Amino acid sequence: MIDTRPLRVLHLVGIDDSGHVRIIHLSPDPRRLRYDCLGNVELTALLDGAGFEVVTLTCGDVPGDRVNVASVDVVLNAICDPDTNARSLRVAAGLVEQVGVPVVNDPRSVAGTTRDAVAAALAGVDGAVVPATVRVRPARAADVAPLAAAHGVEPPFLAREVGSHGGRDLTLVRDEADLAQLERFAFDGRQLYVTAFVDVRSADGLYRKRRVIAIDGQPFAKHLIVSPDWNVHAGSRPFMEGRPE
């Protein structure tokens, strides 16, 4: 007999290490209340809806009631930022160990994908240009360059707050004249990533950002964004409108 029941998917999302969530829809009906957790990626769009039964479980290092998870066929982990969601990743990893089923985006692997860890892991790959990336905790803007230099990273370099994405506050320091731009960061104990800048402009003077997803070792192209500016991110897409080439 053919098993026609839907595939039961355990969808994991995580509260970031601050313990905060963002309310995105208010309602007097608690069933309609909607909130958003930082440090997650939207993955449920991968499911067509017809052949799947999705059970969403929120993980976090906060007090909570005991949860009994019924039998599931696969885990779909949406927790993706090891810098902001280290605690929820640990909870998710423990849960994955318990259920013992196949996992998409295994939280035990995600934990090793900080920007500095990835740079170190890929540094020895033949033919790959891997900019050095270091994590520093400056007390003031003037500390950034000396701390980066102590780890072998000199201008030009990129600076961003650990855990930030989407090109937000990503700052290019080309030389000493640009150091004043670092004043945009809050020097309150937070860490910064400093990455050696590599100018990857193509012959036409445009920058191209490619994103690739690896599934079981097989690479799949996700997107290509082209921009005249070095800080290429999702918001750069309008440049391509009306330019079919």
C-alpha positions as YAML, in Angstrom:
chain: A
units: angstrom
residues:
- id: 1
  name: MET
  ca: [0.00, 0.00, 0.00]
- id: 2
  name: ILE
  ca: [1.30, 3.46, -0.91]
- id: 3
  name: ASP
  ca: [1.62, 5.87, 2.01]
- id: 4
  name: THR
  ca: [-0.28, 9.00, 0.95]
- id: 5
  name: ARG
  ca: [-0.19, 10.84, 4.28]
- id: 6
  name: PRO
  ca: [1.45, 14.29, 4.26]
- id: 7
  name: LEU
  ca: [5.12, 14.52, 5.21]
- id: 8
  name: ARG
  ca: [5.22, 15.83, 8.79]
- id: 9
  name: VAL
  ca: [7.71, 18.72, 9.02]
- id: 10
  name: LEU
  ca: [9.03, 20.16, 12.28]
- id: 11
  name: HIS
  ca: [9.78, 23.83, 11.48]
- id: 12
  name: LEU
  ca: [12.21, 25.38, 13.97]
- id: 13
  name: VAL
  ca: [12.50, 29.12, 14.55]
- id: 14
  name: GLY
  ca: [14.56, 30.76, 17.29]
- id: 15
  name: ILE
  ca: [14.41, 33.76, 19.60]
- id: 16
  name: ASP
  ca: [17.65, 35.72, 19.48]
- id: 17
  name: ASP
  ca: [19.99, 35.89, 22.47]
- id: 18
  name: SER
  ca: [18.42, 39.14, 23.70]
- id: 19
  name: GLY
  ca: [15.20, 37.23, 24.41]
- id: 20
  name: HIS
  ca: [13.16, 39.76, 22.43]
- id: 21
  name: VAL
  ca: [10.64, 39.27, 19.63]
- id: 22
  name: ARG
  ca: [9.03, 41.86, 17.35]
- id: 23
  name: ILE
  ca: [5.24, 42.04, 17.24]
- id: 24
  name: ILE
  ca: [4.12, 42.38, 13.61]
- id: 25
  name: HIS
  ca: [0.36, 41.94, 14.04]
- id: 26
  name: LEU
  ca: [-1.77, 42.81, 17.08]
- id: 27
  name: SER
  ca: [-5.15, 41.27, 17.74]
- id: 28
  name: PRO
  ca: [-7.42, 40.75, 20.75]
- id: 29
  name: ASP
  ca: [-7.61, 37.16, 19.51]
- id: 30
  name: PRO
  ca: [-4.38, 35.49, 20.72]
- id: 31
  name: ARG
  ca: [-4.59, 33.05, 17.81]
- id: 32
  name: ARG
  ca: [-4.16, 35.96, 15.39]
- id: 33
  name: LEU
  ca: [-1.23, 37.56, 17.22]
- id: 34
  name: ARG
  ca: [1.83, 37.46, 14.99]
- id: 35
  name: TYR
  ca: [5.45, 38.05, 15.96]
- id: 36
  name: ASP
  ca: [8.79, 37.91, 14.22]
- id: 37
  name: CYS
  ca: [12.05, 36.52, 15.61]
- id: 38
  name: LEU
  ca: [15.35, 37.96, 14.40]
- id: 39
  name: GLY
  ca: [18.10, 35.68, 13.11]
- id: 40
  name: ASN
  ca: [15.82, 33.39, 11.10]
- id: 41
  name: VAL
  ca: [15.36, 32.83, 7.38]
- id: 42
  name: GLU
  ca: [12.06, 32.18, 5.62]
- id: 43
  name: LEU
  ca: [12.13, 28.53, 4.50]
- id: 44
  name: THR
  ca: [8.49, 27.45, 4.50]
- id: 45
  name: ALA
  ca: [8.18, 28.79, 0.94]
- id: 46
  name: LEU
  ca: [10.14, 25.67, -0.04]
- id: 47
  name: LEU
  ca: [7.06, 23.61, 0.83]
- id: 48
  name: ASP
  ca: [4.25, 23.52, -1.73]
- id: 49
  name: GLY
  ca: [1.63, 23.08, 0.98]
- id: 50
  name: ALA
  ca: [-0.09, 20.07, -0.49]
- id: 51
  name: GLY
  ca: [2.10, 17.21, 0.66]
- id: 52
  name: PHE
  ca: [3.29, 18.63, 3.97]
- id: 53
  name: GLU
  ca: [1.96, 19.03, 7.47]
- id: 54
  name: VAL
  ca: [4.01, 21.75, 9.18]
- id: 55
  name: VAL
  ca: [4.44, 22.03, 12.94]
- id: 56
  name: THR
  ca: [6.29, 25.19, 14.02]
- id: 57
  name: LEU
  ca: [8.27, 25.18, 17.26]
- id: 58
  name: THR
  ca: [9.96, 28.28, 18.69]
- id: 59
  name: CYS
  ca: [13.31, 27.65, 20.42]
- id: 60
  name: GLY
  ca: [14.98, 29.96, 22.92]
- id: 61
  name: ASP
  ca: [17.06, 30.03, 26.07]
- id: 62
  name: VAL
  ca: [14.17, 31.36, 28.16]
- id: 63
  name: PRO
  ca: [11.86, 29.68, 30.70]
- id: 64
  name: GLY
  ca: [9.06, 27.67, 29.11]
- id: 65
  name: ASP
  ca: [6.69, 24.76, 29.49]
- id: 66
  name: ARG
  ca: [7.66, 21.24, 28.53]
- id: 67
  name: VAL
  ca: [6.91, 20.46, 24.88]
- id: 68
  name: ASN
  ca: [6.02, 17.02, 23.59]
- id: 69
  name: VAL
  ca: [6.83, 16.77, 19.88]
- id: 70
  name: ALA
  ca: [4.82, 14.12, 18.05]
- id: 71
  name: SER
  ca: [6.51, 11.90, 15.48]
- id: 72
  name: VAL
  ca: [7.94, 13.91, 12.56]
- id: 73
  name: ASP
  ca: [9.57, 12.93, 9.26]
- id: 74
  name: VAL
  ca: [11.99, 15.81, 8.76]
- id: 75
  name: VAL
  ca: [13.24, 18.92, 10.56]
- id: 76
  name: LEU
  ca: [13.34, 22.25, 8.70]
- id: 77
  name: ASN
  ca: [15.55, 24.62, 10.68]
- id: 78
  name: ALA
  ca: [15.07, 28.35, 10.04]
- id: 79
  name: ILE
  ca: [17.54, 29.56, 12.70]
- id: 80
  name: CYS
  ca: [20.42, 30.92, 10.65]
- id: 81
  name: ASP
  ca: [22.49, 33.48, 12.57]
- id: 82
  name: PRO
  ca: [25.06, 32.01, 14.98]
- id: 83
  name: ASP
  ca: [26.05, 35.49, 16.15]
- id: 84
  name: THR
  ca: [22.60, 36.60, 17.34]
- id: 85
  name: ASN
  ca: [20.94, 33.23, 17.97]
- id: 86
  name: ALA
  ca: [23.66, 31.06, 19.52]
- id: 87
  name: ARG
  ca: [21.41, 29.99, 22.41]
- id: 88
  name: SER
  ca: [18.41, 29.00, 20.31]
- id: 89
  name: LEU
  ca: [20.75, 27.09, 17.98]
- id: 90
  name: ARG
  ca: [21.98, 25.05, 20.96]
- id: 91
  name: VAL
  ca: [18.38, 24.27, 21.92]
- id: 92
  name: ALA
  ca: [17.59, 23.31, 18.31]
- id: 93
  name: ALA
  ca: [20.70, 21.11, 18.09]
- id: 94
  name: GLY
  ca: [19.63, 19.21, 21.21]
- id: 95
  name: LEU
  ca: [16.14, 18.73, 19.79]
- id: 96
  name: VAL
  ca: [17.56, 17.43, 16.48]
- id: 97
  name: GLU
  ca: [19.61, 14.88, 18.42]
- id: 98
  name: GLN
  ca: [16.46, 13.69, 20.16]
- id: 99
  name: VAL
  ca: [14.14, 13.27, 17.16]
- id: 100
  name: GLY
  ca: [16.74, 11.51, 14.98]
- id: 101
  name: VAL
  ca: [15.24, 12.32, 11.55]
- id: 102
  name: PRO
  ca: [16.74, 14.02, 8.45]
- id: 103
  name: VAL
  ca: [17.43, 17.74, 8.86]
- id: 104
  name: VAL
  ca: [17.41, 20.60, 6.38]
- id: 105
  name: ASN
  ca: [19.82, 23.38, 7.47]
- id: 106
  name: ASP
  ca: [21.20, 21.43, 10.43]
- id: 107
  name: PRO
  ca: [21.59, 23.75, 13.46]
- id: 108
  name: ARG
  ca: [24.74, 21.87, 14.47]
- id: 109
  name: SER
  ca: [26.34, 23.05, 11.22]
- id: 110
  name: VAL
  ca: [24.86, 26.57, 11.33]
- id: 111
  name: ALA
  ca: [26.67, 27.15, 14.63]
- id: 112
  name: GLY
  ca: [29.99, 27.13, 12.74]
- id: 113
  name: THR
  ca: [29.02, 29.70, 10.11]
- id: 114
  name: THR
  ca: [30.07, 32.98, 11.73]
- id: 115
  name: ARG
  ca: [31.78, 35.27, 9.22]
- id: 116
  name: ASP
  ca: [35.21, 34.81, 10.79]
- id: 117
  name: ALA
  ca: [34.83, 31.03, 11.06]
- id: 118
  name: VAL
  ca: [33.79, 30.70, 7.42]
- id: 119
  name: ALA
  ca: [36.73, 32.86, 6.28]
- id: 120
  name: ALA
  ca: [39.13, 30.69, 8.27]
- id: 121
  name: ALA
  ca: [37.60, 27.46, 6.95]
- id: 122
  name: LEU
  ca: [37.82, 28.55, 3.30]
- id: 123
  name: ALA
  ca: [41.23, 30.23, 3.48]
- id: 124
  name: GLY
  ca: [43.06, 27.16, 2.20]
- id: 125
  name: VAL
  ca: [40.73, 26.34, -0.71]
- id: 126
  name: ASP
  ca: [42.63, 26.20, -4.01]
- id: 127
  name: GLY
  ca: [41.69, 29.03, -6.38]
- id: 128
  name: ALA
  ca: [39.49, 30.85, -3.86]
- id: 129
  name: VAL
  ca: [40.08, 34.48, -2.88]
- id: 130
  name: VAL
  ca: [38.95, 34.61, 0.74]
- id: 131
  name: PRO
  ca: [39.27, 38.02, 2.42]
- id: 132
  name: ALA
  ca: [40.53, 37.81, 5.99]
- id: 133
  name: THR
  ca: [37.75, 38.50, 8.51]
- id: 134
  name: VAL
  ca: [38.33, 39.23, 12.18]
- id: 135
  name: ARG
  ca: [36.07, 40.00, 15.12]
- id: 136
  name: VAL
  ca: [37.06, 42.93, 17.35]
- id: 137
  name: ARG
  ca: [35.52, 44.69, 20.35]
- id: 138
  name: PRO
  ca: [36.63, 48.35, 20.10]
- id: 139
  name: ALA
  ca: [35.89, 50.81, 22.88]
- id: 140
  name: ARG
  ca: [35.91, 53.74, 20.44]
- id: 141
  name: ALA
  ca: [36.23, 54.42, 16.72]
- id: 142
  name: ALA
  ca: [39.96, 55.06, 16.98]
- id: 143
  name: ASP
  ca: [40.49, 51.48, 18.23]
- id: 144
  name: VAL
  ca: [39.09, 49.75, 15.13]
- id: 145
  name: ALA
  ca: [42.07, 50.11, 12.77]
- id: 146
  name: PRO
  ca: [44.75, 49.15, 15.36]
- id: 147
  name: LEU
  ca: [42.76, 46.11, 16.52]
- id: 148
  name: ALA
  ca: [42.22, 44.99, 12.92]
- id: 149
  name: ALA
  ca: [45.90, 45.55, 12.09]
- id: 150
  name: ALA
  ca: [46.87, 43.35, 15.05]
- id: 151
  name: HIS
  ca: [45.06, 40.54, 13.22]
- id: 152
  name: GLY
  ca: [46.67, 41.38, 9.87]
- id: 153
  name: VAL
  ca: [43.80, 43.39, 8.34]
- id: 154
  name: GLU
  ca: [44.75, 46.85, 7.06]
- id: 155
  name: PRO
  ca: [42.74, 49.41, 5.05]
- id: 156
  name: PRO
  ca: [40.95, 49.12, 2.75]
- id: 157
  name: PHE
  ca: [38.56, 47.10, 4.92]
- id: 158
  name: LEU
  ca: [34.86, 46.69, 5.58]
- id: 159
  name: ALA
  ca: [33.38, 47.11, 9.06]
- id: 160
  name: ARG
  ca: [29.97, 45.95, 10.22]
- id: 161
  name: GLU
  ca: [28.32, 45.22, 13.54]
- id: 162
  name: VAL
  ca: [28.30, 41.51, 14.39]
- id: 163
  name: GLY
  ca: [24.86, 40.13, 13.57]
- id: 164
  name: SER
  ca: [23.91, 42.83, 11.03]
- id: 165
  name: HIS
  ca: [22.79, 41.94, 7.51]
- id: 166
  name: GLY
  ca: [21.40, 43.43, 4.32]
- id: 167
  name: GLY
  ca: [24.21, 45.96, 3.90]
- id: 168
  name: ARG
  ca: [22.97, 47.90, 6.93]
- id: 169
  name: ASP
  ca: [25.72, 50.18, 8.31]
- id: 170
  name: LEU
  ca: [28.31, 48.24, 6.29]
- id: 171
  name: THR
  ca: [31.17, 50.73, 6.07]
- id: 172
  name: LEU
  ca: [34.12, 50.83, 3.67]
- id: 173
  name: VAL
  ca: [37.30, 52.35, 5.10]
- id: 174
  name: ARG
  ca: [39.60, 52.91, 2.13]
- id: 175
  name: ASP
  ca: [42.27, 54.84, 4.03]
- id: 176
  name: GLU
  ca: [42.86, 56.98, 7.11]
- id: 177
  name: ALA
  ca: [40.62, 59.73, 5.71]
- id: 178
  name: ASP
  ca: [37.65, 57.33, 5.97]
- id: 179
  name: LEU
  ca: [38.18, 56.36, 9.62]
- id: 180
  name: ALA
  ca: [35.73, 59.04, 10.77]
- id: 181
  name: GLN
  ca: [32.93, 57.01, 9.14]
- id: 182
  name: LEU
  ca: [33.33, 54.45, 11.91]
- id: 183
  name: GLU
  ca: [31.68, 56.89, 14.32]
- id: 184
  name: ARG
  ca: [28.32, 55.56, 13.10]
- id: 185
  name: PHE
  ca: [28.74, 52.47, 15.29]
- id: 186
  name: ALA
  ca: [27.67, 52.29, 18.93]
- id: 187
  name: PHE
  ca: [30.81, 51.60, 20.96]
- id: 188
  name: ASP
  ca: [29.02, 50.12, 23.93]
- id: 189
  name: GLY
  ca: [30.72, 46.74, 24.13]
- id: 190
  name: ARG
  ca: [29.35, 45.38, 20.86]
- id: 191
  name: GLN
  ca: [31.66, 43.56, 18.50]
- id: 192
  name: LEU
  ca: [32.47, 44.44, 14.90]
- id: 193
  name: TYR
  ca: [33.52, 42.28, 11.98]
- id: 194
  name: VAL
  ca: [36.41, 43.76, 10.00]
- id: 195
  name: THR
  ca: [36.99, 42.22, 6.57]
- id: 196
  name: ALA
  ca: [39.71, 42.97, 4.05]
- id: 197
  name: PHE
  ca: [38.10, 44.72, 1.06]
- id: 198
  name: VAL
  ca: [38.51, 43.08, -2.35]
- id: 199
  name: ASP
  ca: [37.38, 45.17, -5.33]
- id: 200
  name: VAL
  ca: [35.47, 42.64, -7.44]
- id: 201
  name: ARG
  ca: [34.19, 44.97, -10.15]
- id: 202
  name: SER
  ca: [33.71, 43.33, -13.52]
- id: 203
  name: ALA
  ca: [35.18, 44.76, -16.73]
- id: 204
  name: ASP
  ca: [32.02, 46.85, -17.22]
- id: 205
  name: GLY
  ca: [32.59, 48.57, -13.86]
- id: 206
  name: LEU
  ca: [29.63, 46.87, -12.16]
- id: 207
  name: TYR
  ca: [29.60, 44.74, -9.03]
- id: 208
  name: ARG
  ca: [27.90, 41.34, -9.06]
- id: 209
  name: LYS
  ca: [26.73, 39.46, -6.00]
- id: 210
  name: ARG
  ca: [25.88, 35.80, -6.46]
- id: 211
  name: ARG
  ca: [24.22, 33.62, -3.87]
- id: 212
  name: VAL
  ca: [24.42, 29.84, -4.09]
- id: 213
  name: ILE
  ca: [22.62, 27.21, -2.01]
- id: 214
  name: ALA
  ca: [24.35, 23.88, -1.40]
- id: 215
  name: ILE
  ca: [22.08, 20.87, -0.93]
- id: 216
  name: ASP
  ca: [23.88, 17.64, -0.09]
- id: 217
  name: GLY
  ca: [27.04, 19.05, -1.69]
- id: 218
  name: GLN
  ca: [25.27, 20.09, -4.91]
- id: 219
  name: PRO
  ca: [25.35, 23.85, -5.66]
- id: 220
  name: PHE
  ca: [22.20, 25.61, -6.88]
- id: 221
  name: ALA
  ca: [22.14, 29.24, -8.04]
- id: 222
  name: LYS
  ca: [19.73, 31.34, -5.95]
- id: 223
  name: HIS
  ca: [20.20, 34.86, -7.26]
- id: 224
  name: LEU
  ca: [22.49, 37.33, -9.00]
- id: 225
  name: ILE
  ca: [22.28, 41.04, -8.17]
- id: 226
  name: VAL
  ca: [24.15, 43.65, -10.24]
- id: 227
  name: SER
  ca: [24.91, 47.15, -8.97]
- id: 228
  name: PRO
  ca: [27.21, 50.09, -9.71]
- id: 229
  name: ASP
  ca: [27.87, 50.32, -5.95]
- id: 230
  name: TRP
  ca: [30.16, 48.00, -3.96]
- id: 231
  name: ASN
  ca: [27.52, 47.51, -1.24]
- id: 232
  name: VAL
  ca: [25.31, 45.07, -3.16]
- id: 233
  name: HIS
  ca: [22.23, 43.76, -1.34]
- id: 234
  name: ALA
  ca: [18.53, 43.05, -1.93]
- id: 235
  name: GLY
  ca: [17.75, 46.76, -2.11]
- id: 236
  name: SER
  ca: [20.10, 47.10, -5.10]
- id: 237
  name: ARG
  ca: [17.73, 45.26, -7.43]
- id: 238
  name: PRO
  ca: [15.98, 48.36, -8.90]
- id: 239
  name: PHE
  ca: [19.18, 49.14, -10.84]
- id: 240
  name: MET
  ca: [18.51, 46.05, -12.97]
- id: 241
  name: GLU
  ca: [14.97, 47.08, -13.89]
- id: 242
  name: GLY
  ca: [14.83, 48.01, -17.56]
- id: 243
  name: ARG
  ca: [18.29, 46.51, -18.17]
- id: 244
  name: PRO
  ca: [17.59, 43.02, -19.53]
- id: 245
  name: GLU
  ca: [21.30, 42.49, -20.19]
...
